Amino acid sequence: MLKKLVLALVLLVVAIVAVNYLAFSPRFEYRIEREMAAQPEAIIAAFKDLETWEDWSPWSKKKHPNDGAQFTYQGEPGSGMTWTWSGGKELGDGSLTIMRVTPGAVDYAFSMQEPVAMEIDAGIELSAAGQKTLVVWWSKGEQDMPGIGRIMNKVFAGQVKQD
């Protein structure tokens, strides 16, 4: 009886893992749109300087004051500027590098080594909408955590879009 129960449990775990890998892609893509009461030129100036991201980024001392992460910035605002953090309890180790700046967009590469390894291409696109600016934040990449990681990509996408 015990052998049958263990065998059934093992088969259930194998089935869940198989469905996870067959039904859910490791690729993800998020796109969020917001209007801001400012012109694109003013907004792009803040987005191309990573030191200003402290006010709103989820990877910041402001959002995680007791995390213990060490933050460093390298380079001048614009293409090539890098923001690195390490040693955080929650934030782990990672970096964000501005890849390209145009009058209407900032593209960047996000890299996380801990707690979960992932590489993400992302950007912020701006377009004038009267006295306001339409801001579109996009992010895409591949994150293939073992187990239920692919399912979590879908859950996380839902949480990001609700923000």
Secondary structure as GFF3:
##gff-version 3
##sequence-region A 1 163
A	DSSP	alpha_helix	2	23	.	.	.	ID=ss1
A	DSSP	beta_strand	27	36	.	.	.	ID=ss2
A	DSSP	alpha_helix	40	47	.	.	.	ID=ss3
A	DSSP	three_ten_helix	50	55	.	.	.	ID=ss4
A	DSSP	beta_strand	70	74	.	.	.	ID=ss5
A	DSSP	beta_strand	82	88	.	.	.	ID=ss6
A	DSSP	beta_strand	92	102	.	.	.	ID=ss7
A	DSSP	beta_strand	105	114	.	.	.	ID=ss8
A	DSSP	beta_strand	118	129	.	.	.	ID=ss9
A	DSSP	beta_strand	132	142	.	.	.	ID=ss10
A	DSSP	alpha_helix	149	162	.	.	.	ID=ss11
###
